[in-house]
Amino acid sequence: MTSPTLKVIEVFLAEPDREFYGLELRAATGLANGTLYKRLMDLEAYGWLESRWEYPDADERAGRPPRRYYRLTREGAVQAREKAEGAARARARGGLRARLGTQGA
């Protein structure tokens, strides 16, 4: 799993029942639009995310564009947790290897 994809799923896992729109995700992950939206499209294609469009009401401020909201699917939440836990274990193993390597030098 790539680091950008992991950043995206970690945001969703922090609040698994919440919907997020692109600008919120961009702020939370620090990813550029092209990177973020590619990950969102991929995760939706895998069935991990579902999305819906929200169009502003006439009462809302003029000119606000529609927002696309994303949410984890039930299966996506299960898969995302497994992948995030696996990535965390891999990082921990890598850190341990690095510490052991420097101690033996």
N, C-alpha and C positions, 0 to 999 in steps of 0.2 A: 504494500500500500504506500502510495506516495505521501510525502509530507503535506502538500496542499489538501489532498483528499482527507487525510487524518484531521487536519485543522477544521475542515467543514463538518465532519461527522462528530467531532468533539463538541462543537457548538450545539448541534442537535441533541446529543446525549445529555448535555447539561440541563436541558429542559425538553424532554422527549415528547411531551404532549403539546408543545407550543408550535405555532406557525411563525416562520420568519420570512421576511422579504429581502430582496437582494442587498439593499443598502445596509440593513442591519447585519447581514452575514458578512458583507465586505468590511464593515467596521470591526466586527468581532474577530475575523480571521486575519485581517491585514492583507488579503490577497487582491491582486489586480482584477479588474472586471473580467478580462478574457480567461484568466485562470479559474476564477470562481465559477463563472457560468458554465465553463466546460465541465467542471466537477459536478455541478448541479445537474446538468443534462445527463452525464454518465450515471450518476446515482439514481436518477429517475428512470433511466433505461434499464437499470439493474432491478428496479422494483423497490429500491430502498426508500425513495421519496415519492411523494405525490404532490401535485401543485394545482393551484387554482388562480384565476385572475380576479382582482378586485378593482372595480372601476369607481372613481370618486362620485359621490352624490352631487347633485346640483348645489346643495348647501355648502359643500366643501369649497375651499379656496380655488379660484379659477386657475386653470392651467396645470393642476397636478396630474401627472401621468398615471395610468393604471399601474397597479403593483401586482407582481406575481408572488404569491405566498407558497412556501414549501413546508412540508411537514414529513416527518418520518412515518413510514408505514409500520405496521406491527412486525412484519418480517424484516424490514430494514433496521428496526431498533435491535432486534436479536443479532442480525449479522454485523451491524455496526459495533455493538458491544464486544462481540467476539474478536473482530479485527482490531479494535482499539486496545483491548486487553493483550492481544498477541503482540501488537506494536510496542506496548509498554514493557512486556517481558523481554522483547528483543533489545530494547534500549537498555534495560537493566543488565542484561547479559553483556552487551557491548561495553557498558561502563565498568562492569566487573573485570572484563578482560583487559581493558585499558589500565585499570588500577593494578592488576596483577602483573601486567607487562612492565609497568614502570617500577614496581617494587623489586622485580628480579634484576633490573639493570644495574 
